Amino acid sequence: MDIKVPVPSIEEQEVVGRFFSNIDNLIAANQRKLDLLKEQKKGFLQNMFV
C-alpha cells in the first residue's frame, strides 16, 4: 500500500506544541485561581454563620 500521510514540518509542530503548552498553563492558572476563590467563599460563609 502506498498511502501518503501528511506530516507538518518540525517548525509547525513546535508552534502547535507551544500553543498547547500555553493553553495548559492558562488552564492550570485558572484552576488555582478557582480553588483560591472557593476557599475564600468557604471562609466568608463560615464568618457569616458563626
C-alpha positions in Angstrom: 0.0 0.0 0.0 1.3 3.4 -0.9 -0.6 5.6 1.5 0.9 9.1 2.0 0.3 10.6 5.4 0.9 14.3 5.5 3.1 15.3 8.4 3.6 19.0 9.4 7.1 20.4 9.4 9.1 20.5 12.6 8.6 24.2 12.9 4.9 23.9 12.7 4.9 21.0 15.2 6.9 23.2 17.6 4.4 26.1 17.2 1.5 23.8 17.9 3.3 22.3 20.9 3.9 25.8 22.3 0.3 26.7 21.7 -1.0 23.7 23.7 1.6 24.2 26.4 0.4 27.8 26.8 -3.2 26.6 27.0 -2.2 24.0 29.6 -0.5 26.8 31.7 -3.6 29.0 31.4 -5.9 26.2 32.5 -3.7 25.4 35.5 -3.5 29.1 36.5 -7.3 29.5 36.3 -7.8 26.3 38.3 -5.6 27.6 41.0 -7.5 30.9 41.0 -10.8 29.0 41.2 -9.5 26.9 44.1 -8.5 30.0 46.0 -11.9 31.7 45.4 -13.7 28.6 46.6 -11.6 28.7 49.8 -12.3 32.4 50.2 -16.1 31.7 49.7 -15.9 29.0 52.3 -14.2 31.3 54.8 -16.8 34.1 54.2 -19.7 31.6 54.7 -18.1 30.4 58.0 -17.9 34.0 59.2 -21.5 34.7 58.3 -22.9 31.8 60.2 -20.8 31.8 63.3 
